[in-house]
Amino acid sequence: MRIIKTAVALAALAIAIPAIQAQENPEQKAQRMEWFAHAKLGIFIHWGIYSKGDDSESWPIFNARMTVDDYMKQAECFTADKYDPAEWAKLIKESGARYTVITTKHHDGFALWDTRAGDVSAVKSSPAKRDLIAPFAEAVRNEGIKLGFYYSLIDWPRYDYPNVLRSGPARYDIEKEPERWQHFLDFNSAQLRELDRQWHPDLYWFDGDWEFSAEQWKAADIVAMLRENNPQVVINSRIQGYGDYDTPELGIPVVKPQYKWWETCMTMNDSWGFRIGDDDYKSPMTLLRMFVDCIAHGGNLLLDIGPRADGSIPDEEKAILKEFGRWTSKHAEAIYGTRAGIPADHVAAYTSLNEAGDILYIYLPYRPNESVELKGLKSRVNNIRVVGTDRNADWKLYNDISWSEVPGVYYIEVPEEALDERITVLAVELDEPVRLYRGSGQIISINE
Ligand code: H79
């Protein structure tokens, strides 16, 4: 009896796997994900009524630091009167980012576009009084950048959304009032349909899925609806198992992750949205290191900016974007076409490989003393260039011993004048796709 029950349960599970996921073969998915895999850098934008700057985005509601009314009153300051989407798009392009993701709606339910579903929007409930997504989408596309929409599944202030407070009663129980929950789901779907039909974004960045299950959100239906007209769209992981890629937040994987596509989202200071007094900016050097760390582990960096309520971007953030621009344009070869590098046992630096695997990029976030040591390479080195310069690096190969299986060790001398002020990149050209020696040394006689 138990066996039969298990079989029935398994069959039910198999049916529950959405058709859309079952149908897509790995090559199709790889093709769909290709631009994302090569993009490497994206710019995240958190902009909403919280950009007034007194507290963080949406969370003051959930954490009861503000009443819903006080929180929503911030909309009175949301003027967008210095908003220049062409300038934003130009800055994003200049940074070297290939895509951008903007908050169309955060957990506070405030929509930046002219939504006909609901009354809480820049047009209907703020002095901005206009659609802010339309001109942004146009500017981004004019710059040839991929357009991503952040969309919060959660909407804490809304009367038909169940949750509102972290420690406090829910408005209602979705099991007891399924129609009310369905009403909310219909509202979310209507908004997503508007975004989809008007702008055909290249990417959706969902957030807040943790409050309900895939079945409760009807995640399969949402994804199916978004792929109806836009089958190539890329969807992040925060839709309870129905996404395309993983989204570690504020953390870069320490070892190469198992998952194939991923993106770390990262703040420049300690806040997603503009916040008065948060001057704790990471330096351009620190952020570039994080970027290179993502590249070395085969992922993307989604670097966040938080414009003010008037639409101006803080100078510190502009300066970081510009410094990214300087570094990415100089080192483009070692960014967009790359995949994860080799284990750090071989060189005390971040590394990546070109698609063919016969160029090893070494990223040096420091000035080497005398030389850079590279070991355990079975492939031979043909040449070493300093990327973004016309200089080559000399090297010496020591301990290249005929009777030993342990490869010799390269000592690479980087010309002083060719060093980058932040991260120098070496292109080590090999005679074949890289082969590594991963043993622990040549043992001549055994002790035990
Ligand atoms: O938009 C920014 C943030 O507002 C939002 N995502 C970025 C991009 C975000 N903030 N915090 N989080 C996401 C993390 C959520 C953490 C959680 Fe939990 C831990 C969700 C579930 C467990 C603690 C317990 C917070 C909510 C419940």
Residues whose N, C-alpha, C, O or C-beta is under 5 A from the ligand:
A	BS01	H79	E57 D207 W210 W272
